């Protein structure tokens, strides 16, 4: 799962500028006026520089050892293959995958959060439904994806359903954890005010679950893309998953890698958008250093 | 002193809790005492003596296994509005600013907060010494300031009764002393019937009119002590011989073996 590492990389430059400024001040005593500017830039560019170095090493290795492109294509070959695909094709494939991923994601949120509320509200529901949810989660979705396609027919529906199945579990579990993490004192305060179970849920438990829900939503963006691709592997005539399958089956390995690169970029963008939504709408739910 | 009208009365209260394994734990046994109007009563005892159970019984959050808990001669059968509660942790809501936290009980109970309510909340913030902090985020406040917000929140519905469950025990020692004097000042400006749970002997002696000393497992009333120290109390009170004599007496009570 790429998302946790990605989040760590993307958040670390933003999270500790103060600490760095102090180090800079200590290190650049000979450069009065603009202490730490160079360090700050180095810090910001370091991830990008590391990435570029990796690409160069990859390119160099491919050329030096004459690695055949069907084993490991060079980055330049991947870029050329990507440029040979028409923009219309890219847009069509990205659009198809994005549509399935987002629909599955939205359905997962719409189902998971009310489901989590129900699980927390009723002991009976919790005892009845939780084992079933765990069973669904324990089932390898890749294995039952063909069955789902047969059952639900050839449309977006089976693909959205597969995406939903892969995406919903972390949201349910995190939301339940968040709803249960509410301080007992606040529940007692609510009961002493006789505010009712609905207000207790809306005013106290759900807001307290927001940081937990957003952790799950961030993980689920990448899961949604994975779900859409899995569904496209099984049955699709468009989409990035289909594109990669199709390219591979014609031994157009650089083109398959280009599809993969676009897929990774898509996941990153969705993950980033989710982080930004959290910072924009519920900044209090972030640790102080990340606001 | 004994002629005071009582507000809260515990009569032969026994409280047992069922455990998951089917056994029962007796938290309180034969607890009988009164709290007078605008009296400051401290409950002192080691951990596990059912102090917090007393508080939850008065708040109507739990009901006694035997005996009765009554407020103004009416048995407690449900939670009541005329009670404010301050917990050990401030438990403020991070998504509201300070003012939003103080007005939260109204928002929570009625779904809306009027301009008059906000003005009242601002008065309470002034009372607890946080006038300039109304629009601050709660995580910008120190622990002591957060607990002041919690006190203002507890006073919002203008309760007759204020229940405080070790409210200063999570604070550092200096802040804790300061908060004790602050509480006395607030209490003198807004007289309330206070039940103050603590495990600090000096804190109980400094604050209370009477102290109930409890025994652990099951919690029983071991001794009821009148604190006849003059009010208003100040730092000077801490060095009075009577203060130390009382504190030493209670220490002796708590550290001798319980003879059942």
Interface residues (C-beta under 8 A of the other chain):
Chain A: X183 X185 X186 X188 X189 X190 X191 X192 X193 X194 X195 X199 X203 X204 X207 X210 X282 X284 X285 X288
Chain B: X56 X59 X60 X61 X78 X79 X80 X81 X83 X85 X87 X88 X89 X91 X93 X94 X95 X104 X105 X107 X108 X109 X111 X137 X139
